[in-house]
Amino acid sequence: MTRRSSKSGDGGGEEPVDERLRNIEPRMIEMINNEIMDSSLAITWDDIAGLDDAKNTIKEIVVWPMLRPDIFTGLRGPPKGLLLFGPPGTGKTLIGKCIASQSGATFFSISSSSLTSKWVGDGEKMASLRCGTVRALFAVARVHQPAVIFIDEIDSLLTQRTDGEFEASRRIKTEFLIQFDGCGTTNDEDRILIVGAPQEIDEAARRRFRKRLYIPLPEDQGRMGIVRNLLKKQNHSLTDDEIAELCRLTAGYSGSDMDGLCREAALGPIRSIGDIRTISADDVRPITFADFQNALKQVRASVSDKDLELYLRWNDEYGSLS
């Protein structure tokens, strides 16, 4: 354990620093702690509507090994990487948070675009800072393990290698794969899971993600679960038959689309009020099926059939579950 000077104004005292952070710049550690590490997690599997096959697989290969590392050793050891791919707005980030919450792990959330754009400057300095951020991310995760690192848009970080690739992109990609493989640490039992939401990634990276799970658009029961969850704390008058009809009308909607639809419908009672300044909150009428019918004219499905075909083809070729 080394020591780092304290800035708390206590007379120049020093605070202990974990050896795994010894060669990491303090400003990068601070950035990871403040902007990337998420400590406000209280998510259960019931919060994720549908996706039973994916949830059961994730519990078996990821959550249980994190909870009982003494049992899941050797061939039963958990994977280092998990790819969650599929249309946008289907709950991939929520699944990553749920994994961390249910396994008692620390959750780190970062998009590759923010990682690559965080530092600006000349080419050589920028590449060095970006690689340093990757090293800092993994170093802080090792200190706070078990840890789940969720990287959105990971395919823009780990794209297919080409002859015309910029040196900075190649360096950060190489650094990520080095850290992924655990180089620089002598502990083979690190409990760090990388969860990525990609499609087109480098073949070398794809091999490292042993499990690749397709997260599809929600089916009828999934959309029904989303609607019920969102309306649970709202005053509404929808019957079971009306919710079932709503789910029929929203075929092809993503979870994010359903969220937007419910939010639009929830404004219906407000729009029918003449002057909101003079009405009591208790006098706002319930959300009705007619509000949802009006909302359907404003909120449409955001995923095209062409996009779905690409995800299904990728799942047939590389996915873990058919």
Secondary structure, DSSP 8 states (H G I E B T S, - for coil): -EEEE--SSSSS-EEEE-GGGTTS-HHHHHHIIIIIEE------GGGS-S-HHHHHHHIIIIIHHHH-TTTS-GGG---SEEEEESSTTSSHHHHHHHHHHHHT-EEEEEEHHHHHHSS-SSHHHHHHHHHHHHHHHHHHHHHT-SEEEEEETHHHHS----TT--HHHHHHHHHHHHHHTTTT-S-TT--EEEEEE-SS--HHHHHH--EEEE-----HHHHHHHHHHHHTTS-B---HHHHHHHHHHTTT--HHHHHHHHHHHHTHHHHT-S-GGGS-GGGS--B-HHHHHHHTTT------HHHHHHHHHHHHHH-S--
